[in-house]
Amino acid sequence: MSTSVSAAAAAALLPTLTGRRSPPASRVPAIFCRRIGPRPRLFSSCSLPFPIRPAAAMATDGAAPAKQKLLIFDTKEDLAVSLAKYTADLSKKFAAERGAFTVVLSGGSLIDALSKLTEPPYLESVDWSKWHVFWVDERVVPKDHEDSNYKLAFDGFLSKVPIPPGQVYAINDALSAEGAADDYEACLKQLVKNGVIAMSAATGFPRFDLQLLGMGPDGHIASLFPGHPLVNEKERWVTYIKDSPKPPPERITFTFPVINSSAYIAMVVTGAGKAGPVQKALSDKQTSSDLLPVEMAVLQDGEFTWFTDKPAVSMLQNK
């Protein structure tokens, strides 16, 4: 029972591919997608198998006050049930409105929370052909490495639902951290041109339909850590980090302008170990001088929903 308190992929392979013919000069830079699987291989170009109405037409013409909701669940099972319905409803909404549903995943316990989507009725009722899947951050390791967010998502979710392989956008793990970040950003820009990803008229950054995020015990989200200079990045869509305080050290990550341009964010946070950052993030006594990264996730024009359990909100008053 919930309580409302309201409130990969397309590695744009810029280096020449051995044995692959160069694309015609008339084409925009080619984007290549990697097949879902423990050992991904090049799968297809990012040409679309179905028509998509222009994403720009879906963007809001101006910023509106962002909505924020807090949902508190008795059990992880209840949370998973609600998160599945929430995600399926948004999938139906965006698939109907513009023919695509852009979903951003994170790592950690988020994938476990998506488990109900792999079961009836959602396995059969969701139009998986409209899904385009991205990662808010990724560790620069091989895709079959235990630290890979791709592997985590593939093993626990993606291998169990029929999303077209060419619509799952993992990083190019053959590149350096800097190269992988540049490559992923190039992929996103191409998908904006193709109309897959919307652009926010309010911010000028890509507007993903839904970002499914988690939070660390230190209040970090994506690979944006407290006190790290990357939290202040204002221009890049995707950047990289080589000195992550949490191993592995090399990662790529969306920046806050991209995170904060989302249409919807679901922040999934459970466990007493995260009660401190939750309390700080949802407190009325925030100060701009010591904001945690999770406090910097503020939608410019969208809806932000916290999916939590009782231990995670144990430090909140009037919970």
For each residue, the residues with C-beta under 8 A, 3 or more apart:
1: 73 74 78
2: 71 72 73 78 79 82
3: 71 72 73
4: 69 70 71
5: 69 70 71 72 319
6: 67 68 69 70
7: 67 68 69 70 282 306
8: 11 34 133 134 135 138 150 168 169 170 171 184
9: 33 34 133 134 135 150 168 169 170 171 184 187
10: 31 32 33 34 46 169 184 187 190 191
11: 8 32 33 34 169 170 171 172 175 180 183 184 187
12: 29 30 31 32 183 184 186 187 190
13: 17 30 32 42 172 183
14: 29 182 183 186
15:
16: 20 22
17: 13 20 32 42
18:
19:
20: 16 17
21:
22: 16
23: 27 29 30
24: 27
25:
26:
27: 23 24 30
28: 190 193
29: 12 14 23 186 190
30: 12 13 23 27 45
31: 10 12 45 46 186 187 190 191
32: 10 11 12 13 17 42 43 44 45 46
33: 9 10 11 42 43 44 45 46 165 166 167 168 169
34: 8 9 10 11 40 41 42 43 143 165 168 170 172
35: 40 41 42 43 165 166
36: 40 154 158 159 163 165 168
37: 40 41 154 159 165
38: 143 144 151 154
39: 143 144
40: 34 35 36 37 43 143 150 170
41: 34 35 37
42: 13 17 32 33 34 35
43: 32 33 34 35 40 165 166
44: 32 33 47 165 166
45: 30 31 32 33 166
46: 10 31 32 33 166 187 190 191 194 196
47: 44
48: 51 52 194 195 196
49: 129 164 166
50: 99 129 130
51: 48 99
52: 48 55 98 99 100 194 195 196
53: 57 58 97 98 99 195
54: 57 58 98 195
55: 52 58 59 98 100 192 195 196 197 198 199 207
56: 59 195 198 199 201
57: 53 54 98
58: 53 54 55 97 98 198
59: 55 56 198 199 200 201 202 207
60: 63 64 200 201 202 301
61: 201
62: 201 202 301
63: 60 202 203 300 301
64: 60 301
65:
66: 298 299 300 301 302 303 304
67: 6 7 302 303 304
68: 6 7 303 304 305 306
69: 4 5 6 7 303 304 305 306
70: 4 5 6 7 282 305 306 308 313
71: 2 3 4 5 79 82 305 306 307 308
72: 2 3 5 308 309 310 313 319
73: 1 2 3 76 78 79 82 307 308 309 310
74: 1 78 309 310
75: 78 79 309
76: 73 79 80 112 113 270 309
77: 80 81
78: 1 2 73 74 75 81 82
79: 2 71 73 75 76 82 83 113 268 270 307 308 309
80: 76 77 83 84 112 113 114 115 116
81: 77 78 84 85 116
82: 2 71 73 78 79 85 86 307
83: 79 80 86 87 113 114 116 266 268 307
84: 80 81 87 88 114 116 117 122
85: 81 82 88 89
86: 82 83 89 90 266 305 307
87: 83 84 90 91 103 114 117 210 212 266
88: 84 85 91 92 117 122 125 126
89: 85 86 92 93
90: 86 87 93 94 101 209 210 264
91: 87 88 94 95 101 103 126 127 130 131
92: 88 89 95 96 126 127
93: 89 90 96 97
94: 90 91 97 98 100 101 102 130 209
95: 91 92 98 99 100 101 127 130
96: 92 93
97: 53 58 93 94
98: 52 53 54 55 57 58 94 95 195 198
99: 50 51 52 53 95 130
100: 52 55 94 95 130 132 195 196 209
101: 90 91 94 95 127 130 131 132 209 210
102: 94 132 134 196 197 198 208 209 210
103: 87 91 131 132 133 134 208 209 210 211 212
104: 133 134 135 136 208 210 211 212 213 254 262
105: 110 111 133 134 135 136 149 153 157 212
106: 110 135 136 137 149 212 213 214 221 222
107: 110 111 137 149 152 153 214
108: 111 214 216
109: 112 113 214 268 270
110: 105 106 107 113 114 212 213 214 268
111: 105 107 108 114 152 153 156 157
112: 76 80 109 115 156
113: 76 79 80 83 109 110 268 270 307
114: 80 83 84 87 110 111 117 118 156 157 212
115: 80 112 118 119 156 157
116: 80 81 83 84 119 122
117: 84 87 88 114 122 123 126 157 161
118: 114 115 122 123 157 160 161
119: 115 116 122 123
120: 123 124
121: 124 125
122: 84 88 116 117 118 119 125 126
123: 117 118 119 120 126 160 161
124: 120 121
125: 88 121 122
126: 88 91 92 117 122 123 131 161
127: 91 92 95 101 130 131
128: 131 161 162 163 164
129: 49 50 162 163 164
130: 50 91 94 95 99 100 101 127
131: 91 101 103 126 127 128 163 167
132: 100 101 102 103 167 168 169 191 196 197
133: 8 9 103 104 105 153 158 163 167 168 169
134: 8 9 102 103 104 105 169 188 208
135: 8 9 104 105 106 138 149 150 153 169 170 171
136: 104 105 106 211 213 221 222 253 254 259
137: 106 107 149 222 223 251 252 253 254
138: 8 135 148 149 150 170 171 180 251 252 253
139: 145 147 148 149 248 250 251
140: 171 173 175 176 177 180 240 248 250 251 252
141: 145 147 148 173 248
142: 145 148 173
143: 34 38 39 40 148 150 151 154 170 173
144: 38 39 148 151
145: 139 141 142 148 151
146: 151
147: 139 141 247 248
148: 138 139 141 142 143 144 145 151 152 173
149: 105 106 107 135 137 138 139 152 153
150: 8 9 40 135 138 143 153 154 170 171
151: 38 143 144 145 146 148 154 155
152: 107 111 148 149 155 156
153: 105 107 111 133 135 149 150 156 157 158
154: 36 37 38 143 150 151 157 158 159
155: 151 152 159
156: 111 112 114 115 152 153 160
157: 105 111 114 115 117 118 153 154 160 161
158: 36 133 153 154 161 163 168
159: 36 37 154 155
160: 118 123 156 157
161: 117 118 123 126 128 157 158
162: 128 129
163: 36 128 129 131 133 158 167 168
164: 49 128 129 167 168
165: 33 34 35 36 37 43 44 168
166: 33 35 43 44 45 46 49
167: 33 131 132 133 163 164
168: 8 9 33 34 36 132 133 158 163 164 165
169: 8 9 10 11 33 132 133 134 135 184 187 191
170: 8 9 11 34 40 135 138 143 150 173
171: 8 9 11 135 138 140 150 175 180 183 184 252
172: 11 13 34 175 179 180 183 184
173: 140 141 142 143 148 170 180
174:
175: 11 140 171 172 179 180 183
176: 140 179 180
177: 140 180 181 240 241 242 250 251 252
178: 181 182 240
179: 172 175 176 182 183
180: 11 138 140 171 172 173 175 176 177 183 184 240 252
181: 177 178 184 185 236 238 239 240 252 253
182: 14 178 179 185 186 238
183: 11 12 13 14 171 172 175 179 180 186 187
184: 8 9 10 11 12 169 171 172 180 181 187 188 238 252
185: 181 182 188 189 236 237 238
186: 12 14 29 31 182 183 189 190
187: 9 10 11 12 31 46 169 183 184 190 191
188: 134 184 185 191 192 197 206 237 238
189: 185 186 192 193 237
190: 10 12 28 29 31 46 186 187 193 194
191: 10 31 46 132 169 187 188 194 196 197
192: 55 188 189 195 196 197 198 199 206
193: 28 189 190
194: 46 48 52 190 191
195: 48 52 53 54 55 56 98 100 192
196: 46 48 52 55 100 102 132 191 192
197: 55 102 132 188 191 192 206 207 208
198: 55 56 58 59 98 102 192 206 207 208 209 263
199: 55 56 59 192 204 205 206 207
200: 59 60 203 204 205 206 207 261 300 301
201: 56 59 60 61 62 204
202: 59 60 62 63 261 300 301
203: 63 200 207 257 260 261 300 301
204: 199 200 201
205: 199 200 237 257 258 260 261
206: 188 192 197 198 199 200 237 258 261
207: 55 59 197 198 199 200 203 261 262 263
208: 102 103 104 134 197 198 211 258 261 262 263
209: 90 94 100 101 102 103 198 262 263 264
210: 87 90 101 102 103 104 262 263 264 265 266
211: 103 104 136 208 259 262 264 265 266
212: 87 103 104 105 106 110 114 266 268
213: 104 106 110 136 221 222 259 265 266 267 268 297
214: 106 107 108 109 110 221 267 268 269
215: 219 220 221 267 269 274 277 278 294
216: 108 219 220 221 246 274
217: 273 274 276 277
218: 225 226 245 277 292
219: 215 216 226 276 277 280 281 292 293 294 295
220: 215 216 223 224 225 226 246 292 293 294
221: 106 136 213 214 215 216 224 259 267 293 294 297
222: 106 136 137 213 253 254 259 293
223: 137 220 230 241 244 251 252 253
224: 220 221 228 230 231 253 255 256 293 296
225: 218 220 228 230 231 241 244 245 246 293
226: 218 219 220 231 292 293
227: 231
228: 224 225 231 241 245
229: 232 233
230: 223 224 225 233 239 241 253 255
231: 224 225 226 227 228 256 293 296
232: 229
233: 229 230 236 239 255 256 257
234: 255 256 257
235: 257
236: 181 185 233 239 255
237: 185 188 189 205 206 254 255 257 258
238: 181 182 184 185 188 252 253 254 255 258
239: 181 230 233 236 252 253 255
240: 140 177 178 180 181 250 251 252 253
241: 177 223 225 228 230 244 249 250 251 252 253
242: 177 249 250
243: 249
244: 223 225 241 247 248 249 250 251
245: 218 225 228
246: 216 220 225
247: 147 244
248: 139 140 141 147 244 251
249: 241 242 243 244
250: 139 140 177 240 241 242 244
251: 137 138 139 140 177 223 240 241 244 248
252: 137 138 140 171 177 180 181 184 223 238 239 240 241
253: 136 137 138 181 222 223 224 230 238 239 240 241
254: 104 136 137 222 237 238 258 259
255: 224 230 233 234 236 237 238 239 258 259
256: 224 231 233 234 259 260 296 297
257: 203 205 233 234 235 237 260 261
258: 205 206 208 237 238 254 255 261 262
259: 136 211 213 221 222 254 255 256 262 265 297
260: 203 205 256 257 296 297 298 299 300
261: 200 202 203 205 206 207 208 257 258 299 300 301 302
262: 104 207 208 209 210 211 258 259 265 299 302
263: 198 207 208 209 210 301 302 303
264: 90 209 210 211 302 303 304 305
265: 210 211 213 259 262 297 299 302 303 304 305
266: 83 86 87 210 211 212 213 305 307
267: 213 214 215 221 294 297 304 305 306 307
268: 79 83 109 110 113 212 213 214 307 308
269: 214 215 274 278 306 307 308 312
270: 76 79 109 113 274 308 309 311 312
271: 274 275 309 311 312
272: 275 311 312 314
273: 217
274: 215 216 217 269 270 271 277 278 312
275: 271 272 278 279 311 312 313 314 315
276: 217 219 279 280 315
277: 215 217 218 219 274 280 281 292 294
278: 215 269 274 275 281 282 306 308 312 313 315 316
279: 275 276 282 283 313 315 316
280: 219 276 277 283 286 292 295
281: 219 277 278 286 292 294 295
282: 7 70 278 279 306 313 316
283: 279 280 286
284:
285:
286: 280 281 283 291 295
287: 290 291
288: 291
289:
290: 287
291: 286 287 288 295 296
292: 218 219 220 226 277 280 281 295 296
293: 219 220 221 222 224 225 226 231 296 297
294: 215 219 220 221 267 277 281 297
295: 219 280 281 286 291 292 298
296: 224 231 256 260 291 292 293
297: 213 221 256 259 260 265 267 293 294 304
298: 66 260 295 304
299: 66 260 261 262 265 302 303 304
300: 63 66 200 202 203 260 261
301: 60 62 63 64 66 200 202 203 261 263
302: 66 67 261 262 263 264 265 299
303: 66 67 68 69 263 264 265 299
304: 66 67 68 69 264 265 267 297 298 299
305: 68 69 70 71 86 264 265 266 267
306: 7 68 69 70 71 267 269 278 282
307: 71 73 79 82 83 86 113 266 267 268 269
308: 70 71 72 73 79 268 269 270 278 312 313
309: 72 73 74 75 76 79 270 271 312 313
310: 72 73 74 313 314 319
311: 270 271 272 275 314
312: 269 270 271 272 274 275 278 308 309
313: 70 72 275 278 279 282 308 309 310 316 319
314: 272 275 310 311 319
315: 275 276 278 279
316: 278 279 282 313 319
317:
318:
319: 5 72 310 313 314 316
